[in-house]
Amino acid sequence: MDNLWGANNIWMRTIYPPCDTDFYTKNIDVNGGIVPPLLQDKGDASANTSADKSATSVSSAGKAKSKRENSVVSFAQFRPEKDHKLQLQVWAKILEDDKVPKDAKLTMIGTVRGADDEKIVDELKSKARDLGIQDRVRFELNQPRPNIVEIFSKAKVAMHTMKDEHFGIAVVEMMASGIITVAHDSAGPKKDIIGVSKAKIGYLAKDADQYAFMVKYGLLNSEKEDMMKLKETARAYVSQKFGTDAFERKFRSRITSMF
């Protein structure tokens, strides 16, 4: 865009796609678990539609006991570029450490569009068997949103492995759900989401070793004070920058300035 329109073009501004961050912050407590409807209503009443307040309206400030399980998740369509095989390699490395809880599991959530995607899932299941981790991996295919929210509410860490992801709405949604998120050190996650934040809101990795180190660190330390701060900061950050209110405000501002 800089090359086409000129880097200093007064009309060129970045407006990120709207992400329904409020849905996740209102339905999932930062400590895990689904927020009861009554508390959601109270959160709505106190938020006054402010993105930063809605992001923390159901936060327990790290004081309540965590309801999250020893669960790592990924959330992406089952397509070659999403690099799910890397996730299995990472998970196998993590499970080599005796410090990792015996009940820890990786849950791969995604849609399957047809025969080609089904083949990818079959290959991943075969890869898990080859690595000897088939009992520590779950596949959740074409799940409705309520089921995804339930899984998110129990997860401690997420990994997103696509290189050069254009943006990363799934990354934003997992962060809004209070999940410590590790994404690829490139494109959207690096230049738009995690990498540009002045505060620590997540992690970026380039290879299996880096992913394994960061995912394992998050899994083993998710309830420590610094990790609680990271999760709460991440929720507020993605709501303020990528929420639907932010999109509407910026879109209106840009359109108005053109007339």
Secondary structure, 3 states (H helix, E strand, C coil): CHHHHCCCCCCCCCCCCCECHHHHHHHECCCCCECCHHHHHHHHHHHCCCHHHHHHCCCCCCCCCCCCCCEEEEECCCCHHHCHHHHHHHHHHHHCCCCCCCCCEEEEEECCCCHHHHHHHHHHHHHHHHHCCHHHEEEEECCCHHHHHHHHHHCCEEEECCCCCCCCHHHHHHHHCCCEEEEECCHHHHHHHCCCCCCCCCEEECCHHHHHHHHHHHHHHCCCHHHHHHHHHHHHHHHHHHEHHHHHHHHHHHHHHCC
